[in-house]
């Protein structure tokens, strides 16, 4: 057998092994990507919806499954976090419409109390937990569209252009919702004795 024929035979015999290695590497990359997607969805849905709500886990599961199913349509030049935010936003909006249609009310479950540090002042810790719960309650009283832009801008720190892409609206619409959401949130907090004068500043532009 010639040297060239021997080399061809070796390449043919090695081909299945190479394909198996590539398949394994591809599967590992896909698994890491799915883990990253779940991490992003969990954090983003917490911002948009709130993990203290009883339906939070269901929404995370629904959004994660939707993201994984839609991976073939994901443009690799796009920002993954922006892409998953859009999926979380649409999932939350669909769920809110369903809840409103059937229950005609908001779900305002209180979050679980955080563990109290023995070295901290118990009264101060409880008061802070109450303030957080009231802030969450005020956010929950906003419409989902207003809540989304306020959270994405003021808590997540996203730029207007990024928010516009996530909620599939123009930048002018996002700015309008942000202004209305901040004003409504300020009104709710001014009426709450836990915030009082601290919430009486002018609404930012």
PyMOL commands that set and color helices and strands:
alter all, ss='L'
color gray80, all
select helices_A, chain A and resi 3-48+56-69+71-73+80-103+122-140+144-155+160-167+171-190+196-199
alter helices_A, ss='H'
color red, helices_A
deselect
rebuild
show_as cartoon
